[in-house]
Amino acid sequence: MNRNNMNNPPWLIKSLLKVLAGRKSHYSYIGDIEEMYNEIALTKGVFKAKIWYYFQVLKFLTMYFYESVIWRTAMFKNYLKIAFRNILRHKGYSFINIAGLSVGMAVSILIFSYIRFETSYDRHHSKADRIYRVTLDADVGGRILNAATSNAPTAEHLVKDYPEVSNACRFWYNGRVTVNYKDILFEEESVFHADNSVFDIFDYEITKGDTRNPLVKPYTVVLTENIADKYFRDEDPVGKMIVIGGSREYLVTAVMKDIPVNSYNRFQMLISLETRNQRFPDQMKRWVPFMYHTYILLDEDADFKQFEAKLPDFVDRYMSDMLEAIGGSATFGLQPLKSIHLNSNLEGELAGNSDIRYIYLLSIIAVFIICLACINFMNLSTAKSSGRSREVGIRKVLGAEKKRLVSQFIGESVIYSLFSLLSALLLVKLAEPFFNSISGIELQLDYIMEPAFILSFICFAVFTGISAGSYPAFFLAAFKPVAVLKSKFAGGRENASFRNFLVGFQFVVSISLIIGSMVIYSQLNYMKKRNLGFSKEQILILPVRNLEMSSLESLKNEMMSFHGVLGAAGSSSIPGMDTNVDVFVPEGYSEANKHVMMAVRVDHDYLTTYGMELVQGRNFNQDTGTDLQNAVIINETAAARFGWDNAVGKEIKSFTNNELNEFQVQTVVGVVKDYHHYSLHKEIDPILIDYSFTEIGHVSFKLRPGMETESLVFLENKWKELYPDRPINSFFLDDSFNRQYRFDEQLGKLFFYFTLLAVFIACLGLFGLSSYNAEQRIKEIGIRKSLGAKVSGILYLLNRELLILITLANLISWPIAFILLDFWLSSFPYQAGIDVLTFLSAGALTLIVSFLTVSFQSIKASLMNPVDSLRYE
Amino acid sequence: MEILTKLEELILLAVWKLKEEAYGVSIYKHLQKVTGQKMSVGSVYFPLDRLVKKRYLKAMKGEPTPRRGGMSKRYYLLTDAGLNILNETKKVNDTMWDGYTALKEKKVRI
């Protein structure tokens, strides 16, 4: 047996002892204990020695705490008592302090929770660090395309060609489909085709059925629990057949857990991609189109930057022919899975992603709001310092060190902030539903009760307390005992300039936030109200599927028979909806110089129903037999892009298949005035409007203003009569179009409410300070009044400083706000601009609000009878 | 003079008895032998520290040994002030105990 081993006491405990001993000189004690340990180990055995050792340490600990704590707590108790007395004596100030701090903390905790949620996207996958999405950067005919999608064979070839790619999978968005089980019929939004390897790459948990290879065979489907419950209720879904897309039967092979809300791709069911392999074997081998969300799993030791550098080679190897045929260039990039939600805004994204800039913005707001609350605390405590100067003097005379006093006052502010933390947590709980409704996310606040977070919130409160309390603490602790005890020491006046500086800072922040809210609101309003080039009001959209030209016409006629329906038109896409791009060669360009353009297929009523204007040429004509064959309309941007002054009569070759070897020649019959197909976040792109009934997916009805409800009821009834087996999912265009601004709206609302809270906190502090000032100068006012001063004069006297402060704060915050907002606006192609009036009104608003805040106190002070205030002199 | 606590008194006496060999373990063992009480090693250190602080004892660093896990011993020596206080304590004790005969006294009933 190794003697040395036997002689070593438990090392963990020993190092604990070392920590407790603190000073090096105390190490000899540890040596003593170890000596005894060895003795016992030799005589009675190691086990007993160990037990003895533990026991000694336990005793040592209790002694340590007794000796060190008992003496410290004696003073501590006194501090605590004084702190509580102070809180209770100055109820008003305490309320202002605690209210301000708790609102500030509640805002910070809410913002923290929001950020925690937003940054948690897709982190629950155990291999999330190694999962990357393959993205496309392409340039075709001058149109830059940054897309989230890649082509079908890429996944397979990447795995084959590169050893560092250990796995890959693809998702293909199926679009809206109908699903039947027995007599139940539903329309589902989020249905994807996927490779079986998704279950190896992502941590999707299969709860029932085939856990290994549920998506290997064609015509198999995996349901999420939510969908499975909806269709099957108590039955076991595994092994059942469901009908998807109206005709084909699919076998349910497995049921998986619902996708967590903080996931980028929240699909409801997965169909095997093998199904598409079997149905369209040729298509799946082609390098166009780019319609697949491809994810790859890299090896643990692979570097994604290095691997990304190999991708241009890959594109050259497989896609050069295809790219040459199109006449464009392209390359692939990689995107870490975890950064998709916050850092990606590409074409073909599945979900409206968030933006990392919002996260930064909100964090800055949180910091500012906490600062405002801390400033309140600093100002009020230094202002009140004259009240505590005696206490400080006495304590110093009795031998208190400066260090002790500082820690006493910091301790007091920590007590305040701990109280505030409690009420802040309550506020957060109360504000949660409200916050959820404006931010549009489901905040998960359960985490707050986890010990780690309770601890970190307490740390946060302590930190806030220390930062709010440190200035007043040093200020108070620096009082000279002789000075404060001998004379009447008015400690409040001397540091007024610093206090004014802090109040000024509060105003700068508040004014900037107010201007920010106003500009955000006006930009949002501008985007929603701007003339889009068509009218989006009173347009009801009815998604349809597989409608023949004749049945579309009869549907339109049936609906038009109701006097509330003014117009109807069918189209492949509607404004605000993702629209396919096609490849064209306009007249005057060579075959090698192809153009990519958005293409919408519409019927002859589309332009009139939407109220789009033609600047050249004519609309499609139903009666000329040739229009349906070869007439197209382009928008002004397209005409300008092709360099056509007079576009009517020009020819465009449009390619009809992915190989780019078949095309048809079409003639431009008209040019439509530019309209915004997408939101005002995007500039207007070239659009080609094709007269065709092949891909009609939506029917738009223009309703008579004021008759929306009746028309809606009529339409729904009629639809049920005509197609009893198809569910109806109508919606209004302005709603769906404005959904593109959902994110801006949320930001605007959040910003507005946080501004409100910031102003509230600042006002709270101002109120406290003004009442203190009025109280301090009560005698001065009394004397002035008895000498004949008017009320207005007194009011001016009391508010003069405030006026100067607000003016200065305005002058400082205007340029700051202008620079920041100009930067923010520059990300929008269509800007509302910043109005000078915004600045002036923000300034006026602060002035009014702050005067209202202080007027209560100052009016009270100036109206006071001088007899009352001077009676005791 | 200062009145020492019992433990302080005992420890001072132990240091005096142990002469050059007075360090943590030996003092502890001595006390345990004399009083017959089980006590923790730690319980002697705080009085020892206090006594050093009051300058009744002087602490000196000894040589480290492997048996002690490489930590050096801390020897204690009685100072003149320590001797003084012991003398005075003894005087007080003698006066206080004077005339007391063990177990013979009647219980005082009130």
Interface residues (C-beta under 8 A of the other chain):
Chain A: N7 N8 P9 K14 S25 Y27 S28 Y29 I30 G31 D32 I33 E34 E35 M36 N38 F55 Q56 K59 F60 M63 Y64 E67
Chain B: Y23 G24 V25 Y28 S40 V41 G42 S43 Y45 F46 A59 K61 G62 P64 P66 R67 R68 G69 G70 M71 S72 K73 R74
